Amino acid sequence: MGNVINLNRFRKRAEREASAKQADANRTKFGRTKAERSAEEKQADQAKAHLDQHRIDREEQL
């Protein structure tokens, strides 16, 4: 007679592996580090400030 095996263990392991695979795909698709996000935000703020410095207000010329 063969060994008794617990099918729940294999089912749960398969679910964990599928979940890990999905998590890895999501990290590559959506993931950015906190440093990357803050650097991009800082660059956007600097660009906005630069444009604001060169703005010509039409109301002052009238």
N, CA, C and O of each residue as an XYZ file, in Angstrom:
248
protein
N       0.835     -1.174      0.000
C       0.000      0.000      0.000
C       0.884      1.244      0.000
O       1.946      1.254      0.623
N       0.445      2.298     -0.701
C       1.243      3.509     -0.828
C       1.183      4.395      0.412
O       0.399      4.160      1.332
N       2.002      5.382      0.408
C       2.028      6.324      1.526
C       0.806      7.231      1.479
O       0.297      7.558      0.407
N       0.348      7.630      2.655
C      -0.775      8.562      2.759
C      -0.212      9.977      2.578
O       0.757     10.361      3.233
N      -0.827     10.730      1.693
C      -0.352     12.089      1.462
C      -1.475     13.076      1.764
O      -2.654     12.758      1.611
N      -1.104     14.239      2.182
C      -2.070     15.278      2.503
C      -2.213     16.174      1.268
O      -1.293     16.913      0.918
N      -3.373     16.100      0.615
C      -3.589     16.874     -0.602
C      -3.708     18.366     -0.318
O      -3.396     19.185     -1.183
N      -4.153     18.729      0.880
C      -4.246     20.143      1.228
C      -2.877     20.822      1.188
O      -2.759     21.978      0.783
N      -1.857     20.098      1.607
C      -0.508     20.656      1.606
C      -0.081     21.002      0.182
O       0.491     22.066     -0.057
N      -0.357     20.106     -0.761
C       0.021     20.357     -2.147
C      -0.832     21.473     -2.763
O      -0.331     22.276     -3.550
N      -2.112     21.518     -2.405
C      -2.998     22.562     -2.917
C      -2.552     23.936     -2.415
O      -2.493     24.899     -3.180
N      -2.239     24.014     -1.122
C      -1.810     25.289     -0.548
C      -0.463     25.722     -1.122
O      -0.244     26.910     -1.356
N       0.433     24.775     -1.349
C       1.727     25.119     -1.931
C       1.547     25.662     -3.347
O       2.197     26.634     -3.732
N       0.668     25.036     -4.115
C       0.407     25.505     -5.479
C      -0.199     26.906     -5.458
O       0.149     27.739     -6.295
N      -1.101     27.177     -4.514
C      -1.694     28.515     -4.393
C      -0.639     29.551     -4.020
O      -0.637     30.656     -4.561
N       0.261     29.199     -3.097
C       1.329     30.128     -2.703
C       2.255     30.427     -3.878
O       2.657     31.574     -4.070
N       2.593     29.415     -4.658
C       3.465     29.618     -5.808
C       2.795     30.497     -6.858
O       3.442     31.359     -7.453
N       1.499     30.280     -7.089
C       0.773     31.112     -8.052
C       0.677     32.554     -7.552
O       0.803     33.502     -8.327
N       0.454     32.702     -6.252
C       0.372     34.039     -5.665
C       1.722     34.750     -5.759
O       1.780     35.943     -6.057
N       2.796     34.023     -5.506
C       4.131     34.613     -5.600
C       4.446     35.019     -7.028
O       5.059     36.061     -7.257
N       4.035     34.211     -7.983
C       4.266     34.530     -9.388
C       3.494     35.794     -9.783
O       4.021     36.650    -10.495
N       2.241     35.907     -9.317
C       1.428     37.094     -9.606
C       2.024     38.330     -8.933
O       2.046     39.406     -9.531
N       2.502     38.189     -7.711
C       3.111     39.304     -6.995
C       4.369     39.780     -7.708
O       4.616     40.983     -7.798
N       5.154     38.854     -8.208
C       6.360     39.218     -8.939
C       6.010     39.973    -10.220
O       6.677     40.945    -10.575
N       4.974     39.528    -10.905
C       4.538     40.217    -12.121
C       4.049     41.621    -11.794
O       4.329     42.564    -12.535
N       3.324     41.767    -10.694
C       2.839     43.089    -10.300
C       3.987     44.012     -9.906
O       3.945     45.207    -10.198
N       5.006     43.474     -9.249
C       6.150     44.305     -8.863
C       6.868     44.853    -10.098
O       7.282     46.013    -10.116
N       7.011     44.031    -11.110
C       7.692     44.505    -12.311
C       6.811     45.465    -13.100
O       7.321     46.360    -13.772
N       5.503     45.290    -13.026
C       4.594     46.135    -13.791
C       4.354     47.483    -13.117
O       4.363     48.516    -13.788
N       4.142     47.489    -11.811
C       3.738     48.701    -11.109
C       4.792     49.235    -10.151
O       4.720     50.394     -9.743
N       5.743     48.434     -9.796
C       6.629     48.789     -8.695
C       7.667     49.831     -9.040
O       8.368     49.736    -10.048
N       7.746     50.821     -8.184
C       8.831     51.788     -8.223
C       9.262     51.990     -6.786
O       8.441     51.923     -5.871
N      10.525     52.233     -6.587
C      11.001     52.428     -5.233
C      10.570     53.798     -4.736
O      10.207     54.673     -5.522
N      10.615     53.970     -3.440
C      10.246     55.255     -2.843
C      11.189     56.348     -3.333
O      10.760     57.481     -3.550
N      12.454     56.024     -3.508
C      13.429     56.996     -4.003
C      13.089     57.444     -5.428
O      13.213     58.624     -5.756
N      12.663     56.506     -6.265
C      12.280     56.860     -7.637
C      11.061     57.772     -7.649
O      11.014     58.742     -8.405
N      10.064     57.456     -6.802
C       8.863     58.293     -6.741
C       9.196     59.690     -6.241
O       8.718     60.675     -6.803
N      10.009     59.790     -5.195
C      10.330     61.102     -4.647
C      11.206     61.899     -5.609
O      11.061     63.118     -5.699
N      12.109     61.238     -6.327
C      12.938     61.934     -7.305
C      12.092     62.482     -8.446
O      12.313     63.602     -8.907
N      11.124     61.693     -8.901
C      10.244     62.152     -9.973
C       9.373     63.327     -9.506
O       9.147     64.276    -10.256
N       8.893     63.253     -8.273
C       8.087     64.343     -7.729
C       8.925     65.618     -7.577
O       8.450     66.714     -7.874
N      10.151     65.472     -7.121
C      11.045     66.623     -6.967
C      11.334     67.259     -8.328
O      11.336     68.484     -8.452
N      11.576     66.444     -9.331
C      11.846     66.951    -10.672
C      10.632     67.684    -11.231
O      10.782     68.721    -11.877
N       9.432     67.161    -10.990
C       8.214     67.818    -11.462
C       8.015     69.155    -10.756
O       7.603     70.131    -11.383
N       8.304     69.207     -9.452
C       8.185     70.464     -8.713
C       9.178     71.503     -9.228
O       8.840     72.681     -9.339
N      10.390     71.078     -9.540
C      11.391     72.000    -10.065
C      10.984     72.525    -11.438
O      11.174     73.707    -11.724
N      10.431     71.672    -12.285
C       9.994     72.099    -13.605
C       8.844     73.094    -13.487
O       8.803     74.079    -14.224
N       7.914     72.851    -12.574
C       6.792     73.767    -12.360
C       7.288     75.107    -11.848
O       6.824     76.155    -12.298
N       8.218     75.083    -10.920
C       8.775     76.329    -10.384
C       9.497     77.107    -11.476
O       9.395     78.332    -11.537
N      10.217     76.411    -12.328
C      10.935     77.059    -13.422
C       9.964     77.739    -14.381
O      10.208     78.864    -14.815
N       8.869     77.065    -14.713
C       7.870     77.659    -15.597
C       7.184     78.846    -14.932
O       6.905     79.847    -15.591
N       6.914     78.748    -13.648
C       6.271     79.850    -12.936
C       7.167     81.086    -12.890
O       6.664     82.209    -12.890
N       8.461     80.899    -12.852
C       9.387     82.030    -12.826
C       9.371     82.791    -14.140
O       9.657     83.988    -14.157
N       9.047     82.134    -15.230
C       9.070     82.763    -16.544
C       7.685     83.157    -17.038
O       7.513     83.512    -18.204
N       6.712     83.094    -16.161
C       5.343     83.430    -16.533
C       5.198     84.941    -16.698
O       5.716     85.719    -15.897
N       4.494     85.337    -17.740
C       4.189     86.750    -17.969
C       2.710     86.933    -17.649
O       1.847     86.329    -18.285
N       2.431     87.764    -16.663
C       1.039     88.027    -16.293
C       0.507     89.141    -17.171
O       1.089     90.226    -17.216
N      -0.582     88.892    -17.866
C      -1.186     89.862    -18.789
C      -1.847     91.008    -18.028
O      -1.907     92.121    -18.550
N      -2.337     90.781    -16.829
C      -3.030     91.816    -16.083
C      -2.096     92.966    -15.678
O      -2.528     94.115    -15.598
N      -0.835     92.661    -15.426
C       0.123     93.690    -15.043
C       0.459     94.630    -16.195
O       0.778     95.795    -15.961
N       0.392     94.151    -17.418
C       0.756     94.965    -18.573
C      -0.354     95.939    -18.960
O      -0.075     96.914    -19.658
N      -1.564     95.724    -18.549
C      -2.670     96.600    -18.915
C      -2.680     97.820    -18.107
O      -3.550     98.672    -18.286
